[in-house]
Amino acid sequence: MQKIIYVVILIFAAAAFIYSDSRVYSGCGSNVETARGGKNQAGQPSAGNSAAAKKIEISGRLRLVGASRSAEMVVTPDGGADHYIAAEKSELEKLKPHQGKKVKAFGTHTVEEYKYPDARYNHTKNILIIERLEFFD
């Protein structure tokens, strides 16, 4: 009886490994860290996404979103979607005292698509690489 249980466990483990390693869903694995559809294996934006990058000017409130480890700074325009600020952690730390202030951000805007095996979690994310930031409050 124990041999049968070990064989069944081995089969399920192999099936789970094969499923998690396969890239049958939109070219992405089931790992959350590698589920970005708009990046190549080196983690760089694919050629299709870099062509979509454009210079923008956006006004809104500077906010901190997320939990403590995964907190990100965003610019939220009135009635608009969040624009996530792409910067080093040390630079984001400098912005934390300015949370809630009105800002005008100038920079490069790109859109990243996140695709997961379960389509309920698919979403897009507006990324803003800031060149200049003006505070109003």
C-alpha positions as CSV (number, residue, x, y, z in Angstrom):
1,M,0.0,0.0,0.0
2,Q,2.8,2.4,0.8
3,K,4.5,1.8,-2.5
4,I,1.3,2.8,-4.3
5,I,1.1,6.0,-2.3
6,Y,4.7,6.9,-3.1
7,V,4.1,6.3,-6.8
8,V,1.0,8.5,-6.7
9,I,2.8,11.3,-5.0
10,L,5.7,11.0,-7.5
11,I,3.3,11.2,-10.4
12,F,1.5,14.3,-8.9
13,A,4.9,16.0,-8.2
14,A,6.0,15.3,-11.8
15,A,2.8,16.6,-13.2
16,A,3.0,19.8,-11.1
17,F,6.6,20.4,-12.2
18,I,5.7,20.0,-15.8
19,Y,2.7,22.3,-15.5
20,S,4.6,25.0,-13.7
21,D,7.5,24.8,-16.1
22,S,5.5,24.9,-19.3
23,R,4.8,28.2,-21.1
24,V,1.4,27.4,-22.5
25,Y,-0.3,30.6,-21.3
26,S,0.6,33.6,-23.5
27,G,4.3,32.8,-23.4
28,C,4.5,33.2,-19.7
29,G,5.1,30.7,-16.9
30,S,3.0,30.4,-13.7
31,N,5.7,32.1,-11.6
32,V,4.5,35.6,-10.6
33,E,8.0,37.0,-11.0
34,T,8.3,35.8,-14.6
35,A,4.7,36.5,-15.6
36,R,5.4,39.8,-17.3
37,G,4.3,39.4,-20.9
38,G,6.1,42.5,-22.1
39,K,9.6,41.5,-21.2
40,N,12.1,39.2,-22.8
41,Q,14.3,36.6,-21.0
42,A,16.8,39.2,-19.9
43,G,14.1,41.2,-18.2
44,Q,14.2,44.0,-20.7
45,P,11.2,45.4,-22.5
46,S,10.5,43.7,-25.8
47,A,10.9,45.6,-29.0
48,G,7.1,46.0,-29.3
49,N,6.9,47.8,-25.9
50,S,9.8,50.1,-26.3
51,A,8.3,51.5,-29.5
52,A,5.2,52.4,-27.4
53,A,7.2,54.5,-25.0
54,K,6.3,58.2,-25.3
55,K,7.0,61.5,-23.4
56,I,4.2,62.7,-21.3
57,E,3.3,65.3,-18.7
58,I,0.9,64.3,-15.9
59,S,-0.5,66.1,-12.9
60,G,-1.9,64.4,-9.8
61,R,-1.2,63.3,-6.3
62,L,1.9,61.4,-5.2
63,R,0.9,58.3,-3.3
64,L,2.5,55.3,-1.7
65,V,0.7,52.0,-2.6
66,G,1.2,48.4,-1.6
67,A,2.5,46.6,1.5
68,S,5.7,47.5,3.3
69,R,8.1,45.3,1.2
70,S,6.4,45.9,-2.1
71,A,5.4,49.5,-1.7
72,E,5.6,51.6,-4.8
73,M,5.2,55.3,-5.4
74,V,2.5,56.4,-7.9
75,V,1.2,59.6,-9.5
76,T,-2.6,59.4,-9.5
77,P,-4.4,62.0,-11.6
78,D,-7.9,63.0,-10.7
79,G,-10.2,60.3,-12.1
80,G,-7.3,58.5,-13.8
81,A,-5.2,55.4,-13.6
82,D,-2.2,55.2,-11.4
83,H,1.2,55.8,-13.0
84,Y,3.9,53.8,-11.2
85,I,7.2,55.6,-10.8
86,A,10.2,53.6,-12.0
87,A,13.2,54.5,-9.9
88,E,15.8,53.1,-7.6
89,K,14.8,52.3,-4.0
90,S,16.9,55.2,-2.6
91,E,15.2,57.7,-4.9
92,L,11.8,56.4,-3.9
93,E,12.8,56.9,-0.2
94,K,13.4,60.5,-0.9
95,L,9.9,60.9,-2.3
96,K,8.2,59.3,0.8
97,P,8.0,62.6,2.8
98,H,6.1,64.2,-0.1
99,Q,3.2,61.7,-0.1
100,G,-0.2,63.3,-0.7
101,K,1.3,66.4,-2.4
102,K,0.1,67.6,-5.8
103,V,2.8,67.0,-8.4
104,K,3.5,67.5,-12.1
105,A,5.6,64.8,-13.5
106,F,7.5,64.9,-16.9
107,G,8.9,61.7,-18.3
108,T,8.6,58.6,-20.4
109,H,5.4,56.5,-20.2
110,T,5.3,52.8,-21.0
111,V,2.7,50.2,-20.5
112,E,3.5,46.7,-19.2
113,E,1.1,43.9,-19.6
114,Y,1.0,41.2,-16.9
115,K,-0.4,37.8,-18.0
116,Y,-1.0,34.9,-15.7
117,P,-2.3,31.4,-16.1
118,D,-5.5,32.4,-14.4
119,A,-6.9,35.3,-16.6
120,R,-8.6,36.9,-13.6
121,Y,-5.2,38.3,-12.5
122,N,-4.2,39.8,-15.9
123,H,-3.7,43.5,-15.9
124,T,-1.8,46.4,-17.4
125,K,0.5,48.8,-15.5
126,N,1.4,52.4,-16.5
127,I,5.1,52.9,-15.8
128,L,6.5,56.4,-15.6
129,I,10.3,57.1,-15.9
130,I,10.5,60.5,-14.4
131,E,12.8,63.1,-15.8
132,R,11.5,66.1,-13.8
133,L,9.1,66.4,-10.9
134,E,7.5,69.6,-9.7
135,F,5.7,69.9,-6.3
136,F,2.6,72.2,-5.8
137,D,1.7,71.8,-2.1
